[in-house]
Amino acid sequence: MTTLRKAVKQMVDSQRAEEATGCRQHPKGLGKFYRKGGIEVTPAQAKGLLLEGEAIEVPNAGAGSYSYFFQACGFEETEVIEQCSSAGNWTFAVKLGAVWYPAWQTNRYPHFGYSYAVNETISCISAEAVAAILGP
């Protein structure tokens, strides 16, 4: 898939997700990332923390922000595994190098935004393999 095609798909998927849930990203973008305790982190630090099993909070995120978040943290691809929650609590496969990991987006209600997590203990060769491990 070309870079332009990926960007268009990312934008369309984001808009669909936000229309379906009503949970929209802040107009100024993703904004700042925080680790537990409200400590601000850079996207590079967030990537390291995700791979250590820590969740990252993004108050400006909307339901469709997942691919932008994981991309900002250095993950090359994001594939949706399950998105049946109307709150945007969804499951993904994220790719880093040749490895795919399970990942989650969780609504921060009653606070704004979403938190993101990666299960670094499960590594797969494809998004389909992640889906098979997580099951229906």
Backbone as JSON, one array per atom type, in Angstrom:
{
  "sequence": "MTTLRKAVKQMVDSQRAEEATGCRQHPKGLGKFYRKGGIEVTPAQAKGLLLEGEAIEVPNAGAGSYSYFFQACGFEETEVIEQCSSAGNWTFAVKLGAVWYPAWQTNRYPHFGYSYAVNETISCISAEAVAAILGP",
  "N": [[0.85, -1.17, 0.0], [0.6, 2.2, -0.86], [2.14, 5.19, 0.48], [0.48, 7.46, 0.37], [-1.99, 6.23, 0.03], [-2.18, 4.81, 2.45], [-2.32, 6.96, 4.23], [-4.76, 8.14, 3.5], [-6.52, 6.02, 4.08], [-6.11, 5.86, 6.85], [-7.14, 8.34, 7.66], [-9.85, 8.13, 6.84], [-10.68, 5.85, 8.32], [-10.35, 6.89, 10.89], [-12.22, 8.99, 10.93], [-14.61, 7.53, 10.6], [-14.62, 5.99, 12.96], [-14.85, 7.98, 14.91], [-17.28, 9.13, 14.24], [-18.97, 6.97, 14.68], [-18.8, 6.54, 17.44], [-19.03, 9.03, 18.63], [-17.02, 10.13, 20.03], [-14.68, 12.36, 19.74], [-11.46, 13.42, 18.51], [-9.51, 16.03, 19.98], [-9.68, 19.29, 18.53], [-7.15, 20.47, 18.2], [-5.43, 18.39, 17.87], [-3.63, 15.35, 18.86], [-2.14, 16.09, 21.12], [-0.62, 16.09, 24.37], [1.15, 13.3, 25.9], [0.77, 11.02, 28.61], [2.09, 9.22, 31.36], [1.34, 6.85, 33.98], [0.18, 8.49, 36.89], [0.11, 11.01, 35.88], [2.39, 12.01, 34.64], [4.1, 13.71, 32.19], [5.16, 12.49, 29.02], [7.39, 11.97, 26.22], [6.7, 11.01, 22.77], [8.63, 9.04, 22.08], [9.46, 8.13, 24.61], [7.0, 7.17, 25.44], [6.67, 5.0, 23.71], [8.71, 3.25, 24.65], [7.73, 2.82, 27.27], [5.25, 1.61, 26.7], [6.19, -0.78, 25.62], [7.19, -1.87, 27.87], [5.0, -2.58, 29.2], [3.37, -0.62, 30.3], [0.54, 1.53, 30.44], [-0.43, 4.31, 28.38], [-1.73, 7.53, 28.67], [-3.87, 9.67, 26.87], [-5.3, 12.54, 26.82], [-6.45, 14.19, 24.8], [-7.2, 12.49, 22.79], [-9.4, 10.89, 20.43], [-11.92, 8.46, 19.54], [-11.02, 7.57, 17.08], [-8.31, 7.99, 17.07], [-6.36, 6.09, 17.39], [-4.53, 4.95, 15.39], [-2.97, 7.15, 14.74], [-1.83, 7.7, 17.22], [-0.31, 5.31, 17.77], [1.4, 5.42, 15.58], [2.77, 7.82, 16.06], [4.27, 6.98, 18.2], [6.07, 5.32, 17.02], [5.33, 2.85, 15.95], [4.84, 0.9, 13.06], [2.54, -0.03, 11.69], [-1.01, -0.35, 12.17], [-3.59, -2.5, 12.84], [-7.03, -3.1, 13.0], [-8.5, -5.28, 15.29], [-10.74, -5.82, 16.85], [-13.68, -3.96, 17.23], [-16.16, -3.49, 18.57], [-17.16, -2.13, 20.73], [-19.13, 0.56, 21.77], [-18.08, 2.62, 23.16], [-15.55, 2.87, 22.31], [-13.6, 1.15, 23.23], [-11.32, -0.72, 22.13], [-9.56, -3.35, 20.29], [-6.36, -4.02, 18.89], [-3.79, -4.87, 16.47], [-0.44, -4.12, 16.48], [2.42, -3.14, 14.65], [5.9, -3.48, 14.92], [8.89, -3.23, 13.54], [9.53, -6.44, 12.42], [7.66, -7.62, 13.95], [4.47, -8.24, 15.38], [2.19, -7.02, 17.81], [-0.37, -7.44, 20.34], [-2.67, -4.81, 21.08], [-4.39, -2.19, 22.88], [-7.09, 0.13, 23.15], [-8.58, 2.24, 25.43], [-11.4, 3.82, 26.72], [-11.33, 6.73, 28.7], [-13.36, 7.51, 30.42], [-14.7, 8.83, 33.42], [-13.15, 10.88, 32.45], [-11.64, 12.84, 29.81], [-10.62, 11.59, 26.58], [-8.41, 8.81, 25.7], [-6.75, 5.79, 26.81], [-3.85, 3.89, 26.05], [-2.44, 0.68, 25.42], [0.02, -1.94, 25.13], [0.58, -5.38, 24.71], [3.42, -6.62, 25.42], [4.39, -9.14, 25.86], [3.38, -10.97, 24.14], [4.23, -11.87, 21.0], [3.96, -11.81, 17.48], [3.92, -13.02, 14.04], [2.23, -11.85, 12.28], [-0.68, -9.71, 11.81], [-2.97, -11.2, 11.67], [-2.26, -13.46, 13.1], [-2.12, -12.39, 15.68], [-4.83, -11.79, 16.03], [-5.87, -14.39, 16.0], [-4.77, -15.46, 18.34], [-5.94, -13.84, 20.29], [-8.57, -14.45, 19.96], [-12.2, -14.82, 19.44]],
  "CA": [[0.0, 0.0, 0.0], [1.41, 3.41, -0.95], [2.06, 6.09, 1.63], [-0.73, 8.27, 0.23], [-3.14, 5.35, 0.27], [-2.23, 4.56, 3.89], [-2.77, 8.19, 4.89], [-6.2, 8.3, 3.23], [-7.2, 4.98, 4.86], [-6.02, 6.26, 8.25], [-8.06, 9.45, 7.86], [-11.22, 7.61, 6.72], [-10.93, 5.0, 9.49], [-10.47, 7.76, 12.06], [-13.51, 9.68, 10.86], [-15.67, 6.53, 10.86], [-14.6, 5.64, 14.38], [-15.34, 9.1, 15.7], [-18.71, 9.27, 13.95], [-19.68, 5.84, 15.29], [-18.82, 6.63, 18.9], [-19.25, 10.39, 19.11], [-15.82, 10.51, 20.8], [-13.81, 12.98, 18.74], [-10.16, 13.95, 18.91], [-9.47, 17.48, 20.18], [-9.36, 19.96, 17.26], [-5.73, 20.81, 18.13], [-4.64, 17.17, 17.68], [-3.43, 14.42, 19.97], [-1.65, 16.78, 22.31], [0.42, 15.49, 25.22], [1.02, 11.91, 26.36], [1.07, 10.93, 30.03], [2.18, 7.9, 32.0], [0.64, 6.77, 35.27], [0.52, 9.56, 37.82], [0.04, 12.3, 35.21], [3.72, 12.47, 34.24], [4.17, 13.88, 30.74], [6.24, 11.77, 28.34], [7.5, 12.18, 24.79], [6.3, 9.81, 22.04], [9.69, 8.01, 22.18], [9.35, 7.56, 25.95], [5.75, 6.42, 25.47], [6.94, 3.71, 23.05], [9.44, 2.42, 25.61], [6.84, 2.44, 28.37], [4.3, 0.63, 26.16], [6.88, -2.07, 25.47], [7.44, -2.37, 29.22], [3.71, -2.97, 29.76], [2.66, 0.48, 30.94], [-0.43, 2.24, 29.61], [-0.2, 5.74, 28.15], [-2.97, 8.3, 28.64], [-3.88, 10.76, 25.89], [-6.56, 13.22, 27.06], [-7.02, 14.79, 23.59], [-7.51, 11.45, 21.81], [-10.76, 10.48, 20.14], [-12.02, 7.03, 19.23], [-10.28, 7.28, 15.86], [-6.92, 8.46, 17.2], [-5.45, 4.96, 17.65], [-3.42, 4.77, 14.45], [-2.1, 8.31, 14.88], [-1.07, 7.51, 18.46], [0.72, 4.28, 17.63], [2.37, 5.91, 14.59], [3.61, 8.81, 16.75], [5.16, 6.24, 19.09], [7.05, 4.56, 16.24], [4.81, 1.6, 15.4], [4.69, 1.12, 11.62], [1.19, -0.33, 11.21], [-2.05, -0.67, 13.15], [-4.74, -3.2, 12.25], [-8.13, -3.29, 13.95], [-8.87, -6.68, 15.55], [-12.13, -5.82, 17.35], [-14.14, -2.61, 17.56], [-17.61, -3.54, 18.76], [-17.57, -1.3, 21.87], [-19.57, 1.9, 21.37], [-17.25, 3.58, 23.9], [-14.23, 2.93, 21.68], [-12.67, 0.22, 23.88], [-11.06, -1.6, 21.0], [-8.35, -4.17, 20.26], [-5.59, -3.85, 17.66], [-2.46, -5.46, 16.31], [0.49, -3.07, 16.08], [3.65, -3.71, 14.1], [7.17, -2.82, 15.19], [9.85, -4.08, 12.83], [8.87, -7.6, 11.84], [6.85, -8.22, 15.01], [3.13, -7.7, 15.68], [1.79, -7.16, 19.21], [-1.74, -7.01, 20.67], [-2.73, -3.49, 21.68], [-5.74, -1.81, 23.28], [-7.5, 1.52, 23.37], [-9.61, 2.23, 26.47], [-12.0, 5.11, 27.01], [-10.95, 7.19, 30.05], [-14.54, 8.04, 31.1], [-15.37, 10.09, 33.15], [-12.19, 11.86, 31.94], [-11.57, 12.92, 28.36], [-9.56, 10.88, 25.87], [-8.22, 7.36, 25.73], [-5.44, 5.27, 27.19], [-3.36, 2.88, 25.1], [-1.54, -0.31, 26.0], [0.54, -2.99, 24.25], [1.02, -6.57, 25.44], [4.75, -6.92, 24.89], [4.76, -10.54, 26.1], [2.89, -11.77, 23.02], [4.73, -11.36, 19.73], [3.48, -12.64, 16.38], [4.48, -12.7, 12.72], [1.22, -11.15, 11.48], [-1.87, -9.22, 12.52], [-3.91, -12.33, 11.72], [-1.83, -14.33, 14.2], [-2.54, -11.71, 16.9], [-6.27, -12.0, 16.12], [-6.11, -15.81, 16.33], [-4.43, -15.66, 19.75], [-6.91, -13.13, 21.14], [-9.85, -15.15, 19.83], [-13.41, -14.02, 19.14]],
  "C": [[0.9, 1.24, 0.0], [1.21, 4.28, 0.29], [0.8, 6.95, 1.57], [-1.98, 7.45, 0.53], [-3.31, 5.04, 1.76], [-2.77, 5.78, 4.63], [-4.26, 8.41, 4.7], [-6.99, 7.28, 4.05], [-7.23, 5.36, 6.34], [-7.03, 7.36, 8.55], [-9.52, 8.97, 7.81], [-11.58, 6.75, 7.92], [-11.15, 5.84, 10.75], [-11.82, 8.47, 12.07], [-14.67, 8.73, 11.14], [-15.78, 6.21, 12.34], [-15.19, 6.75, 15.22], [-16.82, 9.37, 15.45], [-19.51, 8.17, 14.64], [-19.82, 5.98, 16.8], [-19.22, 8.01, 19.43], [-18.09, 10.91, 19.93], [-14.78, 11.04, 19.83], [-12.49, 13.46, 19.36], [-10.27, 15.47, 19.07], [-9.07, 18.15, 18.87], [-7.88, 20.32, 17.11], [-4.84, 19.58, 18.0], [-4.5, 16.34, 18.94], [-2.96, 15.09, 21.25], [-0.61, 15.97, 23.06], [0.07, 14.06, 25.62], [1.45, 11.88, 27.83], [1.19, 9.47, 30.46], [1.42, 7.98, 33.31], [1.11, 7.89, 36.2], [0.52, 10.93, 37.17], [1.38, 12.87, 34.79], [3.79, 12.53, 32.72], [5.38, 13.14, 30.17], [6.24, 12.13, 26.85], [6.99, 10.92, 24.07], [7.35, 8.69, 22.12], [9.66, 7.34, 23.56], [8.1, 6.71, 26.06], [5.96, 5.04, 24.83], [7.66, 2.77, 24.0], [8.57, 1.94, 26.74], [5.8, 1.43, 27.91], [4.93, -0.75, 26.07], [7.32, -2.66, 26.8], [6.13, -2.74, 29.92], [2.93, -1.87, 30.44], [1.7, 1.15, 29.96], [-0.06, 3.71, 29.5], [-1.55, 6.43, 27.98], [-2.84, 9.46, 27.67], [-5.23, 11.48, 26.0], [-7.22, 13.81, 25.81], [-7.47, 13.76, 22.56], [-9.01, 11.24, 21.66], [-10.76, 9.0, 19.81], [-11.2, 6.64, 18.0], [-8.82, 7.68, 15.9], [-5.89, 7.33, 17.28], [-4.28, 4.86, 16.68], [-2.45, 5.94, 14.5], [-1.22, 8.18, 16.14], [0.05, 6.5, 18.26], [1.79, 4.69, 16.62], [3.32, 6.92, 15.25], [4.63, 8.14, 17.66], [6.15, 5.34, 18.34], [6.59, 3.22, 15.73], [4.48, 1.85, 13.94], [3.28, 0.9, 11.11], [0.28, -0.63, 12.38], [-3.2, -1.32, 12.41], [-5.79, -3.41, 13.33], [-8.44, -4.78, 14.07], [-10.34, -6.74, 15.96], [-12.51, -4.4, 17.71], [-15.65, -2.57, 17.76], [-18.08, -2.7, 19.95], [-17.95, 0.1, 21.39], [-18.79, 2.99, 22.12], [-15.86, 3.71, 23.29], [-13.18, 2.08, 22.38], [-12.37, -0.91, 22.9], [-9.7, -2.29, 21.09], [-7.69, -4.05, 18.89], [-4.4, -4.8, 17.63], [-1.58, -4.32, 15.83], [1.81, -3.7, 15.68], [4.85, -2.83, 14.43], [8.26, -3.7, 14.61], [9.09, -5.21, 12.17], [7.87, -8.24, 12.79], [5.54, -7.47, 15.2], [2.79, -8.0, 17.14], [0.3, -6.83, 19.37], [-1.68, -5.64, 21.35], [-4.19, -3.13, 21.96], [-5.88, -0.31, 23.38], [-8.66, 1.46, 24.36], [-10.09, 3.65, 26.74], [-11.71, 5.49, 28.47], [-12.13, 7.75, 30.84], [-14.42, 7.84, 32.61], [-14.41, 11.2, 32.67], [-12.21, 11.84, 30.42], [-10.46, 12.01, 27.83], [-9.55, 9.38, 26.09], [-6.87, 7.02, 26.32], [-5.12, 4.13, 26.23], [-2.39, 1.95, 25.8], [-1.15, -1.32, 24.93], [0.92, -4.17, 25.13], [2.32, -7.03, 24.81], [5.17, -8.38, 25.09], [4.27, -11.48, 25.0], [3.41, -11.13, 21.74], [4.37, -12.35, 18.63], [4.1, -12.19, 15.06], [3.48, -11.96, 11.84], [0.09, -10.65, 12.37], [-2.89, -10.34, 12.68], [-3.56, -13.28, 12.87], [-2.21, -13.71, 15.55], [-4.04, -11.96, 17.1], [-6.59, -13.42, 16.54], [-5.82, -16.09, 17.81], [-5.47, -15.03, 20.67], [-8.29, -13.77, 21.07], [-11.01, -14.22, 19.58], [-13.88, -13.24, 20.34]]
}
